[in-house]
Amino acid sequence: MFPDNSKPFRVVCDASDFAIGCALMQFDDTGRERVVSYQ
């Protein structure tokens, strides 16, 4: 999904003893939460 700058974003992060990860999320036009980017 391509980001839509007119809609809000949500950052989701998680960490463990092994790794750290995060995702940039955004709701699409149907109301489903989609990943825009992750690392």
C-alpha positions in Angstrom: 0.0 0.0 0.0 1.2 3.5 -0.8 1.0 6.0 2.0 -1.8 8.6 2.0 -0.6 11.8 3.7 -4.2 13.0 4.2 -4.9 10.1 6.6 -3.3 9.5 10.1 -0.5 7.0 10.6 0.1 4.6 13.4 3.5 3.3 14.6 3.6 -0.2 16.1 6.8 -1.3 17.8 7.9 -4.5 19.6 11.1 -5.7 21.2 12.5 -8.9 22.7 15.9 -10.0 23.9 16.7 -10.9 20.3 15.4 -8.0 18.1 13.5 -4.8 17.8 11.0 -4.2 15.1 8.5 -1.5 14.1 5.8 -0.9 11.4 4.2 2.1 10.0 0.4 1.4 9.6 -2.5 3.1 8.0 -6.2 2.3 7.4 -7.2 1.8 3.8 -10.5 2.9 2.2 -12.3 -0.3 3.3 -11.2 0.2 7.0 -8.6 -2.5 7.1 -5.3 -1.6 8.8 -2.4 -2.0 6.3 1.4 -2.0 6.6 2.9 1.0 4.8 6.5 0.2 5.9 8.3 -2.0 8.3 11.8 -2.5 9.7 
